[in-house]
Amino acid sequence: MSNTVIEFNNVGKQYILGTIGTGTLSQDLNRWWARVRGKEDPFLKIGDTNDRTQKGNSRFVWALRDINFKVEQGDVVGIIGKNGAGKSTLLKILSRVTSPTTGNIKIKGRIASLLEVGTGFHPEMTGRENIFMNGSIMGMTKAEIRSKFDEIVDFAGVAKYVDTPVKRYSSGMMVRLGFAIAAHLEPEILVVDEVLAVGDAEFQKKAIGKMQDVSKGEGRTVLFVSHNMAAVRSLCTRGVMLKNGTIDYLGSIPNTLDHYLKDNEGKQNQLIIDNIKWKKSSLSINKIEINNTNQAISTIRCGQQSIKVVIEGQTDEDMTYDIMVIFKSKDGVPLATYAKGHYEGEIKHQKIGNFIFENNISLPKILTRGIINVDLFIHHPTVEYYLKAPNCCVLESEGYQSGFGVSMLQETNGLIGLSDI
């Protein structure tokens, strides 16, 4: 007996730029005339791909096209991709907020969706009334909803405001209540979009724990869209990467995330030493390795306490140096710096000839979640750097686990980093 609960069959969604609805009367008549003659919809043959970086030649755009995959009962599927890749559109079609232009989706079981802040709420109704309304829509009796009511309110942390109209709620309170309703009213399929990012760190951690309980403990299915790669890795078992409205990769979550990171950086075949920026011609490098790989993009998993750095080379002059590592956000903003030589006097002296540097460098306590890029320097402690290897590896950070507070500079073990109090 098949355990498939969701099956996407050639699903596509076409939009007409600048148009609300299905288009003009003439387009509707052309579609009707083609259908009467048993012909294909003429507008399905045209349209640009969903590439937001390029100006298209057509008003017809395929937000999704040729989506085919199956989801088994109990799977936790992470759907990832750049902004505009089609992730939210896919979940809206699955949740029946909009209909597909082509193809169909076969669903076995009830779906609870959390797509946007305030989705499924009536703003004039209180939190209590919205809980009962959502339960009724899902086919539950008043007695069943009442038995879950206290648990929902406690999980959402809105007991004080449960009899206040939800239009008075903050976006964070709406997300907390919306997720609590979706997770506790026992749907067979739970669909969660990026909205959890609106919640605070404590609630995000609690929500991910609840989704793990729902999937592993109760055998229900979860589809999770997020740009937080650390959360996707810890929660999901399978991954789907969307790119320009089509499936670019489908597989296990580690392989999907590796594919996503390499696709974003576009340097999967480039060696670290190919990416070096030089300042000293007297220095030559044969090899740089980060965690036993010499590729320019080396994904470092969450939870690792250090990265192993190995540098082999030669120098034509006596050299005084230290190793410096700068941790940066995806946008290039410095988050933390490792420089034991500068801060603790761990300066190295190298005479003319061959040399090997090998050391384990501690990872900082960084607030930022998601992708962090790393720059590696062989650095003169007072004058200049000998070389710089930018973006030599990628970290996936879960953020400093004590929560998000007031940022301050903290100096420990040669690390100047952002942590919180």
N, C-alpha and C positions, 0 to 999 in steps of 0.2 A: 504493500500500500504506500503510495507516495506521500511524503511529508512536506511537499511544496505548499507554501501558504501564499506566496506572491509570485506571479509569472508575468514579466513584461514581454509582450510580443510585438516587435517592430513599432514601438511607440515613437511618435513624432509630434512636435508641437510647432506650428507655424504662426507667426504674428505678422501683421501689416503695420509698418512704421507710420505713426501719425494717425492711426485709425482706431476708434473705439468700436468694439464689436467685431462682426465677421467681415466688414468691408462695405462696399457700395452695392446698390441695387443691381447694377449691371454685372458685377462679379457674382452675386447670388444667382442671377438668371443664367449666366454662363455655366455655373456649377450645376444648376437644375437641368439645363438642356443636355449637358454631358451625361448626367445620371440617367435621364430618360432614354438616351441612345445607348446606354450600357458602356459608356466610355469613362476613362479615368478623369478625375477632377483636374482640369487644365492647370490650376494654380499650384498643384502639388509637384509639377515638373520644374518649377522655377523657384528662385529664392537663393539668398546668400547663406553661407554658413554663419554660425554664431561666433564670429571673431570680432570682439569689440575694439581691437587695436587697429582695424583697417576700415576705411570708408567703403561701403558696398555700392554696387551698381543697381540694386533692386530694392523696392520697398518691401518685398517679401523676405522675411528672415526666419530661418529654422532655429528656434531656441533649443530644440531637441530633435534628433533624427536617428532612426534605426537603433533604438534602445532595446536590447534583448538580454535578459538574464533572469535567473530564478533565485528565490530566497526560501530556504528551508525553515521549518519550525524550530525555534530556539536560536536561530542565527542572530548575531549582532553585526549589522552591516554598516561600516563607515563609508559615507559618500563624501569624497573630497574633490577638490579642484579649485581653480582660481575664481575670483569674483566674476560672475557673468557666464560661468561654464554651463549652467542649466540645472544646478542642484536643487534650488528652491522650486523651480518649475516642475521638476520631476516629482517632488513631494506633493506639490499642489494637485497634480494630476492623480497621484495615488490617493490623496485625501478627498478627491472629487470636488475640489474647489474650482477647477477648470477641467475641461474635457480634452482628450488628445485629438489632434488633427488626423493622425493616422494610427493604426494599430489599436491594441486593447490591453488591459491589465486584468488578469484573473486573480481574485482575492478570496481567501478562505478565512473568515473570521471578522470580528469587529476591529475597527481602527480608531485609535485615539491619537489626535495630532496636536502638536504644539509648533505652529509655523511662524507666527508673528506675534508681537506683543499685543494682547487684547483679543486674539483670535478666539471666537466662540463665546465671548462675553457680551451680555447686554449691559451697556454702560449705566442705564438707569436702575438696574436691579442690584441688590446687595450681593455680597460674596456668598451668603447662605443660599439665596435664591438661584444664583448662577450655578452653584454646585448641584442643586436638585435639577435644574434645567438641563445641564450637561449629562447628568446620569440618565434622565428620562430620554434624551435624544439617543443615548446608547442602548436603550431598551431595558434599563434596570427599573425595578419597582422602588417605591418610596422606602420600603423596609430595608431593601438592599443598600440604598444610598445612605439611609440613616445609620446603618451599621458601620459604614466607612467614614461618616461625617467627621467625627472627632479626630480620626487619624489624619484625614486630609488637612484639617485646620491646623493641627499640631505640626505637621510636616511643613506647611507653608509659613507658619509663624505669623498668622494674621488674626489670631483669636480676638484681639482688641477691636479689630475693624470688620469682623465678619458680617455685621449688620449695617455696614456703611455701603452706599452705592459704589461700585467698582470704578466709576468715573473719577472718584476722589483718590484712587490708589496711585501710587507711583508706578513707573514702568517695572521696577524691580519687584514690587509687591504683586503686580499682575502676573509676571512670569512665575513667581513662586507658587501662586495659587493655581495658575494654569497647568503647571507641571504636576503639582500635587493631584489635581483632578484627573489628568490624563494617566498618571501612573497608578493611581489607587482604585480606579473604577473597573479594573480587571479586563482591559482590552486584550484580544489575542495578539494585536500588532500595535506597537508604540512607535510613533513617528515624531522625531524631535529635530527641529532645524536649529540654526545658530543662536536662537534666542537665549540660550543659557548664558551666553556671554554678558547679558544684561545683569545677571545676578552677581552677588558678591562671591568671594573665594570660598567661604564656608558653605554657601548654598550650592555652588558648583560641585564641590566635593561630595556633598550629601546627595545631590541629584545623580551623579555618576554612580555612586554606591547603590542607589535605588534601581538604576537601570541594570546594574550587574545582578542584583537580586531578582529582578523581573525576568531576566533572560536565563540565568543559571539555576536559580532556585525554583522558579515557577514555569520555566520552559516556554516563555513567550518570546515573540520576535521583536527586535528593535532595529529601526533604521535611524541612523544618527548622522547629521550633517554638522561639520565643525571645521574651523581653520586651526583649532588647537590640536596639533599633531600628537602631543603627549597624551591628551585625553582620548583621542581616537585609538592610539596604540594600546592604552591600558584597558579600554572597554571593549573594542571590537575584535571579532574573529575573522571577518572577511572584509575586503575593501573593493570599492568601485571608484575609479578615477574618471571624472568627466573632463573633457577638453573640447571647447568650441561646440558644445551641444551633442557630442558623441562619446561613447565609451572608449577611453584611451587605454585603460588597463583594468583587469578584473582578476582578483586572486587573493592570496592570504594577505593579512594586514601588514606584516613586515615588508613583503615584496611590493605591495601597493604604495606604502609610504616611501620606500626607497626610490621607486619609479617617480613619484611626485616630486621629491626633493631634487633628484637629478634633472628632471624636466625643467624645474624652476631655475636651476643654476646653469644648465646647458654646458656643464664641464665634466660630464661623467667619464670622458676618455682622456682628460688632461691630467698630466702629472703635476705635483706640487712644484717641482723645480722648474717646470715650464712657465709657471706663473710668478716667478720671482722678480722683484724689482731691486736692482743692484745700486749700491752706493760706493763700494770698495772693489776696485779691479784686482786687488791683491788676493782676494778670496774666491775660491771656486768650490762648488758644492756638487757632490756626486749623487747624494740621496737625501731626501727628507721623508720620514714616515710619521704618520699620526695613527696610533693604535694599529700598527702592523699593516698599514696600507699606504701606498705612495700616490694615491689619486688625489686630485685637487679638491674633490668633494668627498669627504669621509664622514658618514653619518654616525654620530656618537649617541648611543641610547640613553634614555632617561635613567637616573639612579646610579650611573657610574660616578665614582668619587674622584676620579682623576683621568687625565689623558696621557698616554705614553708618547713622548716625543723623541725621535732618533734623527740625528743629523750627522752625515759623514762628508768630509771635504778636505781641502788643503788650503794652506795660507803661505804667501810668499814673504810675509813679515810677521814679527812677533805681534800678538794680538791680545788685547784686554777686552773682554766682552762679558755680557750676561744674556740670558734668554728672556725675552719679554713676549707676553701673549695678551692680546686685547680681545675681549668679548664684546660683540656688537649686536644690536638689534638688526632685523631684516632690512630696516631702512638706513643702516649705517651709523646709528647713534651709539657711541661707546657706553657700555654698561658696567664693565669691570676690567681691571688690568692686573695681570700677574707679572711681577718684576722683582724677584727676590734679590737680585744683585743690587738694584737701586735702593730698596727699602731695608734690606737686612745685610748688605755688604757681601753677598755671596758672588763675588766677582771671580771670573775664571781668567787664567793667563795661559796663552797658547803660543808655543814657539813655532818657528818655521817648520813646515812639513804637514804630514797627514794628521787629522784629528777626528775623534768620534765624540759626539755629545749624546747622552742618553739620560733621560730623567722623566719621572712621573710628576705631572703638574696638576695641582689640586683644582677642582672646579669651584667657582665662586657660588655664593648664595645670591642668586639673581631673581629679582621680582618678576621679570618679564616671562610670560608663557609663550610657548611656540618655538619658532626657528630662531637660532642665534648663530651668527657667523663668527669665525675666529681668524684673527690676523696673527702671524708668527713673525717675530723679529730676532735676528742676531744683532745685538745692540751694544754700542759702546756706552758705558754708564754715564758719561758726561758730555760726549761730543756729538755723535750721530749714530745712525744704524748702519750696519754693514750690508744687510739685506732685509727685505720684507717679503713675506709670502702671504698675500691677502686671500681671505676666504679659503684657507687651507683645510678647514673641516666645518661641519655643521652640527650644532647641538640641538637636541629637542628638549626644551626646558619645561618642567611642570610648574615653575615658579617657586619661590621660597615658601615652604609649607606652613610657616606660622601665620600666614595670612597677609593681606595687603594693608600696610599701615603707612606711616610717614617715612619717606625715604631719607637716608643719611649716608654719609661716607663712612666706611668701616675698614680698618686696616688690620689684617690678620694673616700670618704666614706668607707674607709677601704679596698678599692680594689687596688691592684697593677696589672695592666693589660696592654695589648698591644692595643693601639689605634693609630691613625695617625694624621698627621698635614697637 
